[in-house]
Amino acid sequence: MDRQEAILQLRDFISNYLKEQGLDLIEFLYRYEGRDLIFKILADRPEGGISLGECSRLNKEINRVLDEKAILKQRYTLEISSPGLDRPLATEKDFLRCINRNVKLFLTELINDKREIEGIVAKVEEDSVYIDTEGRQFKIPLLKIARAKQIV
């Protein structure tokens, strides 16, 4: 098995493992530092709010299982953390978690003469998010959102 296949297998394993724990894989990043491979995993509960203790426990458990299964034959470092309150919003699921919360959207094109919109997430449906701002509601297709985050 080549390196890329092993990394894809690892990503699938971690995603499934987290699902079994009632958690979502938010982000799976990796980079090389010399010969060492560094994995950075962002995990969270579907409704948000994973603790530092849970991240530590997951790190130990996943490291143990990876060592037993010997998926990777090289040295690696695994980092598991929370995405934080100001995590990026990208998917329908991300926006659903932010219903009735204040968000800021950076758009790929002008919508009602605006490239940035800040407001309250009113609802999410059909690959669009509805934002209440300044007494109006805007329907923004997810595909037209370059970046979004919750305002904390």
Backbone as numpy.savetxt, mean C-alpha at the origin, in Angstrom:
# Nx Ny Nz CAx CAy CAz Cx Cy Cz
15.91 -22.12 -10.26 15.05 -20.94 -10.26 15.95 -19.71 -10.26
15.67 -18.77 -11.17 16.49 -17.56 -11.21 16.03 -16.57 -10.14
16.80 -15.51 -9.98 16.54 -14.52 -8.94 15.16 -13.89 -9.05
14.79 -13.49 -10.26 13.50 -12.82 -10.46 12.33 -13.74 -10.11
12.42 -15.00 -10.49 11.37 -15.96 -10.14 11.27 -16.11 -8.63
12.42 -16.17 -7.95 12.43 -16.30 -6.50 11.78 -15.08 -5.84
12.04 -13.90 -6.37 11.46 -12.68 -5.81 9.94 -12.66 -6.02
9.48 -13.06 -7.20 8.04 -13.14 -7.45 7.37 -14.18 -6.55
8.04 -15.31 -6.36 7.53 -16.34 -5.46 7.46 -15.81 -4.03
8.48 -15.07 -3.63 8.51 -14.47 -2.30 7.36 -13.47 -2.13
7.13 -12.63 -3.13 6.05 -11.65 -3.06 4.70 -12.35 -2.89
4.46 -13.39 -3.67 3.21 -14.15 -3.56 3.09 -14.79 -2.18
4.17 -15.38 -1.70 4.15 -16.02 -0.39 3.80 -15.00 0.70
4.47 -13.84 0.69 4.24 -12.82 1.71 2.82 -12.29 1.62
2.34 -12.04 0.41 0.97 -11.56 0.24 -0.04 -12.55 0.82
0.12 -13.82 0.51 -0.79 -14.86 1.03 -0.67 -15.01 2.54
0.56 -14.96 3.04 0.78 -15.08 4.48 0.08 -13.94 5.20
0.22 -12.72 4.70 -0.43 -11.58 5.33 -1.95 -11.70 5.29
-2.49 -12.18 4.16 -3.95 -12.38 4.05 -4.44 -13.34 5.13
-3.67 -14.41 5.36 -4.04 -15.37 6.42 -4.06 -14.71 7.79
-3.28 -13.67 7.97 -3.21 -12.93 9.24 -4.25 -11.81 9.30
-5.07 -11.68 8.25 -6.07 -10.61 8.21 -5.48 -9.26 7.82
-4.33 -9.28 7.10 -3.64 -8.05 6.73 -3.52 -7.94 5.22
-3.27 -6.74 4.76 -3.06 -6.48 3.33 -1.60 -6.16 3.07
-1.09 -6.64 1.96 0.23 -6.22 1.49 0.02 -4.92 0.74
0.59 -3.84 1.25 0.42 -2.52 0.66 1.50 -2.27 -0.38
2.72 -2.63 -0.03 3.82 -2.38 -0.95 4.90 -3.43 -0.72
5.52 -3.86 -1.81 6.61 -4.84 -1.78 7.75 -4.25 -2.60
8.79 -3.81 -1.94 9.93 -3.20 -2.61 11.17 -4.02 -2.31
12.09 -4.03 -3.26 13.37 -4.67 -3.00 14.47 -3.92 -3.73
15.65 -4.03 -3.17 16.83 -3.41 -3.76 18.05 -4.21 -3.33
19.10 -4.05 -4.08 20.35 -4.71 -3.76 21.31 -3.70 -3.13
21.97 -4.11 -2.08 23.05 -3.34 -1.47 24.25 -4.26 -1.48
25.11 -4.07 -2.49 26.20 -5.00 -2.70 25.61 -6.34 -3.11
25.97 -7.37 -2.39 25.42 -8.71 -2.69 24.16 -9.00 -1.90
23.86 -8.15 -0.93 22.69 -8.38 -0.08 21.42 -7.84 -0.71
20.34 -8.54 -0.48 19.03 -8.16 -0.99 18.22 -7.61 0.18
17.64 -6.45 0.00 16.83 -5.80 1.05 15.38 -5.79 0.58
14.49 -6.33 1.41 13.06 -6.31 1.12 12.38 -5.36 2.09
11.55 -4.47 1.57 10.77 -3.58 2.42 9.31 -3.88 2.14
8.62 -4.31 3.18 7.23 -4.71 3.09 6.39 -3.73 3.90
5.37 -3.15 3.27 4.41 -2.33 4.00 3.14 -3.15 4.12
2.68 -3.34 5.34 1.49 -4.14 5.61 0.54 -3.32 6.48
-0.75 -3.61 6.35 -1.73 -2.90 7.15 -3.01 -3.71 7.24
-3.83 -3.35 8.19 -5.17 -3.94 8.29 -6.04 -3.31 7.21
-7.05 -4.01 6.73 -7.92 -3.42 5.72 -8.52 -2.08 6.16
-8.81 -1.96 7.45 -9.36 -0.71 7.96 -8.27 0.23 8.47
-7.02 -0.20 8.38 -5.89 0.60 8.85 -5.56 0.30 10.30
-4.31 0.55 10.68 -3.94 0.47 12.09 -3.16 -0.75 12.52
-2.06 -1.06 11.88 -1.18 -2.15 12.34 -0.19 -1.56 13.34
0.11 -2.32 14.38 1.00 -1.82 15.43 2.45 -2.19 15.17
3.34 -1.51 15.87 4.77 -1.80 15.78 5.05 -3.23 16.25
4.36 -3.65 17.30 4.51 -5.01 17.82 4.12 -6.06 16.79
3.03 -5.79 16.05 2.61 -6.72 15.00 3.64 -6.79 13.88
4.21 -5.65 13.52 5.25 -5.63 12.48 6.45 -6.45 12.91
6.85 -6.31 14.15 7.98 -7.05 14.69 7.69 -8.56 14.69
6.49 -8.93 15.13 6.10 -10.35 15.15 6.09 -10.92 13.75
5.51 -10.18 12.80 5.47 -10.64 11.41 6.87 -10.81 10.83
7.76 -9.88 11.16 9.13 -9.96 10.67 9.77 -11.27 11.12
9.64 -11.58 12.41 10.23 -12.81 12.95 9.60 -14.04 12.31
8.27 -14.07 12.21 7.58 -15.23 11.67 7.92 -15.45 10.19
7.90 -14.39 9.41 8.18 -14.53 7.98 9.64 -14.92 7.76
10.56 -14.34 8.51 11.97 -14.73 8.40 12.15 -16.22 8.71
11.48 -16.68 9.77 11.58 -18.10 10.15 11.08 -19.00 9.03
9.92 -18.67 8.47 9.35 -19.50 7.41 10.22 -19.45 6.15
10.73 -18.27 5.82 11.60 -18.17 4.64 12.86 -19.00 4.80
13.41 -19.00 6.00 14.60 -19.82 6.26 14.28 -21.30 6.13
13.11 -21.71 6.65 12.71 -23.12 6.56 12.47 -23.55 5.12
11.78 -22.71 4.35 11.45 -23.05 2.96 12.61 -22.84 2.00
13.58 -22.07 2.42 14.77 -21.77 1.60 14.39 -21.25 0.21
13.44 -20.31 0.18 13.03 -19.69 -1.09 14.19 -18.91 -1.69
14.91 -18.20 -0.84 16.06 -17.41 -1.30 17.35 -18.09 -0.86
18.25 -18.20 -1.77 19.53 -18.86 -1.47 20.63 -17.83 -1.18
20.28 -16.58 -1.06 21.28 -15.54 -0.81 20.92 -14.79 0.47
21.86 -13.97 0.93 21.60 -13.18 2.13 20.57 -12.11 1.82
19.72 -11.85 2.78 18.70 -10.83 2.60 18.36 -10.21 3.96
17.77 -9.04 3.89 17.23 -8.38 5.07 15.77 -8.09 4.79
14.92 -8.40 5.75 13.49 -8.19 5.62 13.07 -7.09 6.58
12.40 -6.08 6.06 11.89 -4.98 6.89 10.38 -4.93 6.70
9.64 -5.04 7.78 8.18 -4.95 7.70 7.75 -3.76 8.54
6.95 -2.89 7.93 6.50 -1.70 8.65 5.10 -1.30 8.21
4.58 -0.36 8.93 3.27 0.22 8.64 3.44 1.31 7.60
2.46 1.48 6.72 2.56 2.56 5.74 2.34 3.94 6.35
1.87 4.01 7.59 1.66 5.29 8.24 0.33 5.93 7.86
-0.03 6.97 8.58 -1.30 7.64 8.33 -1.32 8.38 7.00
-0.17 8.86 6.57 -0.13 9.65 5.34 0.25 8.80 4.12
-0.07 7.52 4.19 0.27 6.62 3.10 -0.42 7.05 1.81
0.19 6.75 0.69 -0.43 7.10 -0.59 -1.72 6.33 -0.81
-2.64 6.95 -1.48 -3.92 6.31 -1.83 -3.89 6.05 -3.33
-4.16 4.81 -3.73 -4.08 4.49 -5.15 -5.26 3.66 -5.62
-5.73 2.76 -4.80 -6.76 1.82 -5.23 -8.13 2.20 -4.68
-9.13 1.57 -5.25 -10.50 1.77 -4.76 -10.57 1.44 -3.27
-9.91 0.37 -2.87 -9.89 -0.07 -1.48 -9.27 1.01 -0.58
-8.20 1.66 -1.05 -7.56 2.74 -0.28 -8.56 3.88 -0.02
-9.29 4.26 -1.06 -10.23 5.37 -0.92 -11.44 4.97 -0.08
-11.87 3.72 -0.18 -12.99 3.25 0.65 -12.64 3.37 2.13
-11.39 3.11 2.47 -10.95 3.22 3.85 -10.97 4.67 4.33
-11.00 5.62 3.38 -10.94 7.05 3.72 -12.28 7.76 3.56
-13.37 7.01 3.49 -14.69 7.64 3.40 -14.85 8.60 4.58
-15.36 9.79 4.29 -15.59 10.86 5.28 -14.28 11.45 5.84
-13.19 11.23 5.16 -11.91 11.81 5.59 -11.41 12.79 4.54
-10.58 13.71 4.99 -10.03 14.74 4.12 -8.84 14.18 3.34
-8.83 14.38 2.02 -7.75 13.91 1.16 -7.31 15.02 0.21
-6.12 14.84 -0.35 -5.63 15.75 -1.37 -5.26 14.90 -2.58
-5.78 15.31 -3.75 -5.54 14.59 -4.99 -4.71 15.46 -5.93
-3.75 14.84 -6.59 -2.96 15.49 -7.63 -3.33 14.78 -8.92
-3.90 15.51 -9.87 -4.49 14.92 -11.06 -3.54 14.92 -12.26
-3.78 13.99 -13.17 -2.97 13.90 -14.38 -3.43 14.90 -15.43
-4.65 15.42 -15.27 -5.18 16.43 -16.18 -6.16 17.31 -15.43
-6.47 18.44 -16.00 -7.40 19.37 -15.35 -8.80 18.78 -15.27
-9.40 18.94 -14.11 -10.81 18.60 -13.92 -11.43 19.83 -13.29
-12.40 20.41 -13.99 -13.02 21.68 -13.57 -11.94 22.74 -13.31
-11.00 22.82 -14.23 -9.91 23.80 -14.19 -8.97 23.64 -12.99
-8.95 22.45 -12.40 -8.08 22.23 -11.25 -7.19 21.01 -11.50
-5.94 21.13 -11.09 -5.00 20.00 -11.15 -4.85 19.37 -9.77
-5.18 20.12 -8.71 -5.16 19.61 -7.34 -6.53 19.83 -6.73
-7.01 18.82 -6.03 -8.31 18.93 -5.36 -8.16 18.40 -3.95
-8.64 19.18 -3.00 -8.64 18.76 -1.60 -10.08 18.75 -1.13
-10.47 17.68 -0.43 -11.84 17.60 0.06 -12.09 16.30 0.80
-13.35 16.05 1.05 -13.78 14.88 1.81 -14.22 13.79 0.83
-13.77 12.56 1.08 -14.20 11.43 0.24 -15.64 11.12 0.61
-16.55 11.32 -0.34 -17.98 11.09 -0.12 -18.36 9.64 -0.41
-17.86 9.12 -1.53 -18.13 7.73 -1.89 -17.14 7.29 -2.95
-17.10 5.97 -3.15 -16.22 5.37 -4.15 -17.05 4.32 -4.88
-17.07 4.44 -6.21 -17.79 3.43 -7.00 -17.39 3.53 -8.46
-17.49 2.40 -9.15 -17.22 2.33 -10.58 -15.88 2.97 -10.96
-14.81 2.62 -10.25 -13.46 3.12 -10.55 -13.35 4.64 -10.47
-14.18 5.26 -9.63 -14.14 6.70 -9.42 -14.29 7.00 -7.94
-13.76 8.15 -7.55 -13.91 8.63 -6.19 -14.69 9.95 -6.27
-15.61 10.16 -5.35 -16.41 11.38 -5.30 -15.91 12.21 -4.13
-15.49 13.43 -4.44 -14.90 14.32 -3.45 -15.80 15.52 -3.23
-16.16 15.76 -1.96 -16.92 16.96 -1.60 -15.93 18.05 -1.26
-16.03 19.17 -1.98 -15.15 20.30 -1.72 -15.87 21.60 -2.06
-15.74 22.56 -1.20 -16.32 23.88 -1.41 -17.79 23.82 -1.82
-18.54 22.94 -1.16 -19.97 22.83 -1.42 -20.34 22.12 -2.71
-19.37 21.56 -3.40 -19.62 20.83 -4.65 -19.05 19.43 -4.54
-19.55 18.55 -5.38 -19.02 17.20 -5.43 -18.42 16.94 -6.81
-17.19 16.43 -6.81 -16.50 16.10 -8.05 -16.37 14.59 -8.16
-16.64 14.08 -9.36 -16.41 12.66 -9.64 -15.05 12.59 -10.34
-14.10 11.89 -9.71 -12.75 11.80 -10.25 -12.44 10.34 -10.59
-12.23 10.02 -11.86 -11.83 8.65 -12.21 -10.46 8.32 -11.60
-10.32 7.13 -11.03 -9.05 6.75 -10.41 -7.88 6.85 -11.40
-8.14 6.59 -12.66 -7.08 6.65 -13.67 -6.53 8.07 -13.87
-7.28 9.08 -13.44 -6.84 10.46 -13.61 -6.16 11.02 -12.36
-5.92 10.14 -11.38 -5.25 10.56 -10.15 -3.79 10.13 -10.24
-2.90 11.14 -10.26 -1.47 10.84 -10.31 -0.97 10.42 -8.92
-1.44 11.13 -7.91 -1.04 10.91 -6.53 -2.17 11.34 -5.63
-2.32 10.68 -4.50 -3.34 11.07 -3.52 -2.87 10.68 -2.13
-3.28 11.47 -1.16 -2.95 11.13 0.23 -4.02 11.69 1.15
-4.13 11.05 2.29 -5.04 11.51 3.33 -4.37 12.68 4.03
-5.14 13.71 4.31 -4.64 14.87 5.06 -4.84 14.56 6.55
-3.75 14.53 7.27 -3.82 14.18 8.70 -3.74 15.44 9.52
